[in-house]
Amino acid sequence: MIKANNQIENIFSFSVRKILNIVFIFFAVCAFCALIYLDGNAKILMLYVQLFLFMALIVIYKNSLNIFEVSIFIFLCVTLLLYAPKFDEMDSLVQTSYAISYRYGLSSRGLIATFIDIISPGQFISQMFVWHFIFSSTVFIVFIISIFLGHIIKLSNSENKLFIYSSTLIFLSCFTSPAAYFTQANFGRVEIFTLLFMLILIITIDKKGLRWIIPILALFTVATHLILVFFYIPLIGIMLLYQLLEKKDMSKGTVGLFITTVLFVLVGFCLYILLRENTYIFESSYDLYNFLIGKTNLQITQNWLEATMYSNIDYHLDGWRNRMGSLNTAVRLLLIVIINLPLVILFIVFWINCFKESLSNASKSIFILNILTIPFQAIAFFMFYDYGRWMIMVTMVQFMLLYYMVWQNNLSVMTVIVKTKAFLNKWIYVIILLCILMATLGPVNHTSVSSRISRIIGSFLLLF
C-alpha cells in the first residue's frame, strides 16, 4: 500500500515475512560461518553477502520503505564512493588500529580489531580485506542512518515538518556530517561504529526486553575507543536519565538498567587503566611491530603502535603541546572549531529555549545536561589534537540528543520546534544555500579542515 507521504507499507504479507525471515537468518548464519573459514576474495565476497542479508532482514522487519530512507541512503552511498580512499591510501593510524586486537593485550581501541581477529582465526589479515570490511560496515551504518532519519521524518506533522526537514538537511551537509567519516583521513576511524551503537540504543531504549542490550553497547563504546568516555558515554547517561526523570519511570527494571550501565562503564574503564600493562604479550612496541609485519600487510608503524597501546597520558599531552606550539598547526586546528562553532551555538540556543518552555525541574535538568556535554567534551581538546574527529562527535552528540527528544515526542522540544516555523519559512532558502555551500566545501578531516576550505582561506590571505 502506498500512502500520501510516499510511504510504501505492507510490502510482504505476514506468512511471506515469516518464511523470508527464516530463510534470510539461515543464510546469514551460513554466510558468517563462511566469513570465518574462507580466505581471499571469497572472504571479501561474504562481507557483502552478509551486508545484503542484514539490510534485507531490516526491511522485512519494518515491512515498509519511504522515499526519504531511499533518497538519504543513495545520497550517502554516492558521497561515500566519491570520498572513500583506495585500499592502499588509508591512513596509517587507521590501519594500525585494525591490527592490534586484544590478543596482544588491552589497547585503547581494540574492540573492532578483535572482531577482525575473530573472523580471521589464524589467517593472514590483508589490507584489501580490512578495506572491504570498513567499506561494507560503513554502507551498513549509512543504511541504519537512512532508516532512522526516514522514520524521524515520518513522525513529523504539518507543524514540525519544516524543522525536521531543515535539521536533517543540516545534519547531512554540515562540515561534521556522516560524510566526514568517508574522507581519506577519517575513513575507518573506529568511532563510526559507536554511531551505530547510539542509533541502536535510541531505537531499543523503550523496548522492555531489547533495552538490556544498552549496558553491552555502553561497554562496547568504551572498548571501541577510550576517548569516547568524553563523547558518547554522557549521551547514553542522558538518555537513561531521561527515562528515569522526565518519563518518571522508576520501575526496578529502569533503575536496574541505569545502575548496570554505569557499572559496566566504570568497571570496564577501571579494568583497562589498572590491568592494561599487565596484559601485554610483547614487552615493547618494537617487538609487537616485528611480529605483526609477518601477520598482515597493513601499513602499520611502530610509532602508532606506541601511541595507541604502550603510551600513557603524558605521551599524548606532550603531543598536544608540540602541535599547539606550532602556529601553523594551532591555526589549522582552531579553524576546525571556528567553522563549526555556529552550529554548536545554535544547539545551545535551542536547549536554552527548551529549558524556558519546560514546566518541570526534571525536564529542565535534562536540558542543562544537554548543554553541559559541550564543556565536558572540551576536555578532550586540551588532551589530544585530533580536533576534526572531536568536532564531528561534538555535533553528532547534539544531533542524537535532538533526534532522541523528537523520538520521545518531548513536549518542550516540540513546542520550541513549532515556534521555529515562522523563522524557517522566512529563511529556508538561505538555509538551503548554506547547506549547499557546506556540502560543496567538504567535511573536516581529523587534524585539518577540508582542503577546499584551506585553499579558499589561503587564496584570501594572499590578497593581504
Buried (B, 14 or more C-beta within 10 A) or exposed (E): EEEEEBBBEEBBEEEEBEEBBEEBEEBBEBBBEBBEEBEEEEBBBBBBBBBBBBBBBEBBEBBBBBEBBBBBBEBBBEBBEEBBBEBEEBBEBBBBBBBBBBEBBBBBBBBBBBBBBEBBEEBEBBBBBBBBBBBBBBBBBBBBBBBBBBBBBBBBEEEBBBBBBBBBBBBBBBBBBBBBBBBBBBBBBBBBBBBBBBBBBBBBBEEEEEBBBBBEBBBBBBBBBBBBBBBBBBBBBBBBBBBBBBEEBEEEEBBEBBEBBBEBBEEBBEEBEEEBEEEBEBEEBEBBBEEBEEBBBBBBBBBBBBBBBBBEEEEBEEBBEEBBEEEEBEEBBEBBBEBBEEBBEEBEEBBBBBBEBBEEEBBBBBBEBBBEBBEBBEEBBEBBBBBBBBBBBBBBBBBBBBBBBBBBEBBBBBBBBBEBBEEBEEEBEEBBEBBEEBBEBBBBBBBBBBBEBBEEBEEEEEEE
